[in-house]
């Protein structure tokens, strides 16, 4: 966690409560509600900060999934979120991931097992990470969420539905489908979908998305 203090008197607290819980080292394990309260108690004891004082400017919510197939393969077949194609990204700190940025939030998916294995951690199981990062607070403010206290009062468990809903908006090709039809061969090709997105053919995109879901 990083404190940024400005001459105006503004103080920003930036970083990951999950990583802070793990002494700043990683966030590949489960961060449950009891761990969150331990972190909040520590912030209160060390810095006299309470959740009421922490006004949210951005918020990142994510889930670690143990997938039945390799995370990298699942990621390869995530093509579109809503009506935007995923983009491949890379940073030295985070490694490779795919991302779609909307006006108020972004969706991010990556292989967390690979990310931390590259940093020297020994992780024996697949971990697929799925995240929503709110860049603007309008959606949350409509739920009367302004501070960290409001978020806790609202209930973090309610965001399970949000995560599931956003995942369902992913156009994902199921690589376990057994078919050699031309239609299915098209559907497993990311360029096929990318052309629809780039040409803004939303009606065609929705039609073939439904057809893929049926298959």
Wavefront OBJ file of the C-alpha trace (Angstrom):
o trace
v 0.000 0.000 0.000
v 1.249 3.457 -0.873
v 0.290 6.773 0.706
v 0.412 9.843 -1.546
v 0.162 13.122 0.337
v -0.310 16.385 -1.571
v 0.228 20.027 -0.614
v -3.519 20.574 -0.984
v -4.069 18.292 2.003
v -5.415 15.404 -0.098
v -4.196 11.957 0.891
v -4.549 8.954 -1.415
v -4.145 5.337 -0.350
v -3.239 3.240 -3.405
v -2.650 -0.472 -3.766
v -4.045 -3.890 -2.968
v -5.528 -4.839 0.406
v -5.069 -8.471 -0.643
v -1.321 -8.029 -1.251
v -1.007 -6.059 1.997
v -2.557 -9.042 3.798
v 0.245 -11.175 2.294
v 2.977 -8.718 3.393
v 3.073 -7.136 -0.059
v 4.289 -10.330 -1.721
v 1.394 -11.800 -3.741
v -2.365 -12.102 -4.230
v -2.750 -15.585 -5.696
v -4.431 -17.135 -2.635
v -8.030 -16.634 -1.446
v -8.638 -13.360 0.390
v -11.731 -14.033 2.476
v -13.810 -11.619 4.537
v -11.963 -12.431 7.787
v -8.673 -11.501 6.118
v -10.177 -8.215 4.976
v -11.264 -7.327 8.514
v -7.771 -8.153 9.823
v -6.333 -5.695 7.269
v -8.863 -2.998 8.223
v -8.049 -3.464 11.914
v -4.347 -3.114 11.118
v -4.976 0.130 9.175
v -6.938 1.389 12.172
v -4.225 0.430 14.680
v -1.218 1.668 12.670
v -2.582 4.731 10.889
v -5.878 5.532 12.672
v -7.787 5.056 9.386
v -11.363 3.780 9.375
v -13.437 2.533 6.375
v -15.707 5.613 6.766
v -12.778 7.851 5.791
v -11.768 5.905 2.686
v -13.640 7.425 -0.254
v -13.457 5.043 -3.211
v -12.062 6.507 -6.456
v -11.377 3.218 -8.210
v -12.204 -0.341 -7.240
v -10.926 -3.692 -8.456
v -12.847 -6.877 -7.718
v -11.632 -10.273 -8.843
v -11.989 -13.979 -8.386
v -9.410 -16.775 -8.579
v -10.805 -19.818 -10.403
v -9.384 -23.355 -10.461
v -10.332 -24.221 -14.062
v -10.751 -27.774 -15.420
v -8.438 -26.948 -18.354
v -5.281 -24.900 -18.714
v -5.877 -21.211 -18.052
v -3.827 -20.236 -21.107
v -6.111 -22.250 -23.395
v -9.282 -20.746 -21.903
v -7.811 -17.263 -22.363
v -6.946 -18.032 -25.999
v -10.642 -18.655 -26.710
v -12.045 -15.557 -24.974
v -12.697 -13.357 -28.019
v -15.154 -10.567 -27.195
v -16.671 -8.908 -24.133
v -20.047 -7.340 -24.882
v -19.219 -5.722 -28.257
v -15.458 -5.218 -27.917
v -12.614 -7.552 -28.793
v -10.139 -8.521 -26.102
v -6.662 -7.065 -26.519
v -3.459 -8.833 -25.528
v -1.477 -6.777 -23.018
v 1.876 -7.064 -21.262
v 3.596 -5.242 -18.416
v 6.879 -6.266 -16.711
v 5.137 -6.454 -13.331
v 1.960 -8.272 -14.345
v 3.133 -10.285 -17.346
v 0.674 -11.185 -20.128
v -3.089 -10.748 -19.897
v -6.116 -9.925 -22.032
v -8.291 -6.901 -21.447
v -11.321 -4.989 -22.674
v -11.777 -1.376 -21.590
v -15.247 0.158 -21.494
v -16.058 3.762 -20.592
v -16.488 3.123 -16.850
v -14.729 -0.167 -16.199
v -12.426 -2.753 -17.675
v -12.412 -6.533 -17.762
v -9.136 -8.381 -17.334
v -8.289 -12.104 -17.515
v -4.938 -13.755 -16.971
v -3.088 -16.879 -15.902
v -2.207 -16.132 -12.282
v -0.372 -19.415 -11.793
v 1.946 -18.544 -14.662
v 2.348 -14.943 -13.496
v 3.613 -15.910 -10.054
v 5.535 -18.988 -11.217
v 7.554 -16.574 -13.369
v 8.290 -14.642 -10.176
v 9.718 -17.732 -8.481
v 6.665 -19.024 -6.562
v 5.879 -22.739 -6.613
v 2.187 -23.126 -7.518
v 1.044 -26.598 -8.526
v -2.522 -25.813 -9.622
v -4.038 -23.774 -12.409
v -5.367 -20.370 -11.316
v -7.420 -18.325 -13.761
v -7.955 -14.730 -12.632
v -11.034 -12.759 -13.709
v -11.273 -9.091 -12.696
v -13.530 -6.075 -12.977
v -11.853 -2.722 -12.408
v -14.149 0.261 -11.968
v -12.400 3.310 -13.435
v -15.324 5.584 -12.586
v -17.634 5.274 -9.600
v -20.975 6.082 -11.239
v -22.301 2.504 -11.207
v -21.302 2.042 -7.565
v -22.529 5.472 -6.498
v -25.987 4.511 -7.818
v -25.885 1.673 -5.266
v -25.057 4.303 -2.593
v -21.465 3.048 -2.396
v -19.130 5.987 -1.821
v -16.736 4.795 0.900
v -15.159 1.480 1.845
v -17.629 1.340 4.732
v -20.537 1.633 2.276
v -19.049 -1.197 0.227
v -18.859 -3.477 3.264
v -22.391 -2.525 4.339
v -23.688 -3.248 0.829
v -22.094 -6.700 1.009
v -19.166 -8.016 -1.031
v -21.065 -11.263 -1.640
v -23.490 -9.329 -3.872
v -20.691 -8.789 -6.366
v -20.630 -12.523 -7.099
v -23.650 -11.883 -9.343
v -21.835 -8.970 -11.023
v -18.764 -11.115 -11.749
v -20.920 -13.945 -13.127
v -22.944 -11.538 -15.272
v -19.846 -9.941 -16.781
v -18.339 -13.381 -17.443
v -21.531 -14.354 -19.286
v -21.044 -11.356 -21.585
v -17.793 -12.916 -22.819
v -17.972 -14.491 -26.240
v -16.078 -17.675 -25.412
v -15.507 -20.528 -27.836
v -15.848 -23.893 -26.106
v -12.881 -25.857 -27.430
v -14.406 -29.158 -26.242
v -16.972 -28.977 -29.098
v -16.469 -31.917 -31.472
v -17.381 -30.764 -34.964
v -15.748 -30.142 -38.325
v -18.526 -28.007 -39.790
v -17.567 -24.769 -41.537
v -19.657 -22.826 -39.022
v -17.770 -24.238 -36.043
v -14.424 -23.731 -37.792
v -15.372 -20.068 -38.240
v -16.464 -19.744 -34.623
v -13.112 -20.936 -33.286
v -11.280 -18.292 -35.333
v -10.771 -15.006 -33.415
v -10.394 -13.066 -36.686
v -13.948 -14.093 -37.672
v -15.340 -12.328 -34.589
v -12.875 -9.449 -34.736
v -14.037 -8.563 -38.249
v -17.628 -8.347 -37.011
v -16.608 -6.093 -34.138
v -14.404 -3.882 -36.317
v -17.175 -3.524 -38.907
v -19.705 -2.750 -36.142
v -21.981 -5.563 -37.287
v -23.680 -5.889 -33.900
v -26.785 -7.657 -35.203
v -24.627 -10.323 -36.883
v -22.446 -10.560 -33.783
v -25.473 -11.172 -31.538
v -26.981 -13.663 -33.981
v -23.828 -15.791 -34.187
v -23.157 -15.414 -30.456
v -26.577 -17.007 -29.809
v -25.882 -19.735 -32.341
v -22.517 -20.532 -30.730
v -24.205 -20.692 -27.329
v -26.718 -23.208 -28.676
v -23.902 -25.341 -30.122
l 1 2 3 4 5 6 7 8 9 10 11 12 13 14 15 16 17 18 19 20 21 22 23 24 25 26 27 28 29 30 31 32 33 34 35 36 37 38 39 40 41 42 43 44 45 46 47 48 49 50 51 52 53 54 55 56 57 58 59 60 61 62 63 64 65 66 67 68 69 70 71 72 73 74 75 76 77 78 79 80 81 82 83 84 85 86 87 88 89 90 91 92 93 94 95 96 97 98 99 100 101 102 103 104 105 106 107 108 109 110 111 112 113 114 115 116 117 118 119 120 121 122 123 124 125 126 127 128 129 130 131 132 133 134 135 136 137 138 139 140 141 142 143 144 145 146 147 148 149 150 151 152 153 154 155 156 157 158 159 160 161 162 163 164 165 166 167 168 169 170 171 172 173 174 175 176 177 178 179 180 181 182 183 184 185 186 187 188 189 190 191 192 193 194 195 196 197 198 199 200 201 202 203 204 205 206 207 208 209 210 211 212 213 214 215
